[in-house]
């Protein structure tokens, strides 16, 4: 999480990703606002509600980070 947006490609105010065995399996950022699979097997095997619930969880974490960054500043 960053304290403010920066104007650099691919760098967002908030980014969260899932890793397994050093490989990225999913990603969420403050622009897409959606948890996105990064491995074909994740896309194929996980049900739609997994991605919906994961998106809500990441949105919650994004808000938590924003609040706490403001407190720290």
C-alpha positions as CSV (number, residue, x, y, z in Angstrom):
1,X,0.0,0.0,0.0
2,X,1.2,3.5,-0.8
3,X,0.2,6.7,0.9
4,X,-1.0,8.2,-2.4
5,X,-1.2,7.2,-6.1
6,X,1.9,7.5,-8.2
7,X,2.0,8.0,-11.9
8,X,4.0,4.9,-12.8
9,X,2.7,2.1,-15.0
10,X,1.7,-1.0,-13.0
11,X,2.2,0.7,-9.7
12,X,-1.0,1.2,-7.8
13,X,-2.0,2.8,-4.5
14,X,-2.8,-0.7,-3.2
15,X,-1.8,-4.1,-4.5
16,X,-2.3,-7.5,-2.9
17,X,-1.3,-10.9,-4.4
18,X,-1.4,-14.5,-3.5
19,X,1.7,-16.6,-3.8
20,X,2.1,-20.4,-3.7
21,X,5.6,-22.0,-4.0
22,X,7.0,-18.7,-5.1
23,X,4.5,-18.3,-8.0
24,X,1.8,-15.6,-8.2
25,X,-1.6,-17.2,-8.2
26,X,-3.9,-14.2,-7.9
27,X,-3.8,-10.4,-7.8
28,X,-6.0,-7.5,-6.7
29,X,-5.2,-3.8,-7.1
30,X,-6.8,-0.5,-6.4
31,X,-7.5,0.1,-10.1
32,X,-9.1,-3.3,-11.2
33,X,-10.8,-3.7,-7.7
34,X,-11.2,-7.4,-8.4
35,X,-9.3,-10.5,-7.4
36,X,-8.0,-12.0,-10.6
37,X,-6.5,-15.5,-11.1
38,X,-3.0,-15.6,-12.5
39,X,-2.7,-19.3,-13.1
40,X,-4.9,-21.3,-15.5
41,X,-5.6,-24.0,-12.9
42,X,-6.9,-21.4,-10.4
43,X,-9.2,-20.0,-13.1
44,X,-10.5,-23.5,-14.0
45,X,-10.8,-25.1,-10.6
46,X,-12.1,-22.3,-8.3
47,X,-15.8,-21.5,-8.3
48,X,-17.1,-18.0,-9.0
49,X,-18.0,-17.3,-5.4
50,X,-14.4,-17.9,-4.4
51,X,-13.4,-14.9,-6.5
52,X,-16.3,-12.8,-5.3
53,X,-15.5,-13.5,-1.6
54,X,-11.8,-12.9,-2.3
55,X,-12.6,-9.6,-3.9
56,X,-14.6,-8.5,-0.9
57,X,-11.8,-9.6,1.4
58,X,-9.1,-7.7,-0.6
59,X,-11.4,-4.5,-0.7
60,X,-11.6,-4.7,3.1
61,X,-7.8,-5.0,3.4
62,X,-7.4,-2.0,1.0
63,X,-9.6,0.1,3.3
64,X,-7.8,-1.1,6.4
65,X,-4.4,-0.1,4.9
66,X,-5.7,3.3,3.9
67,X,-7.0,4.0,7.4
68,X,-3.7,2.9,9.0
69,X,-1.5,4.7,6.5
70,X,-3.4,7.9,7.3
71,X,-2.9,7.3,11.1
72,X,0.8,6.8,10.5
73,X,1.1,9.9,8.5
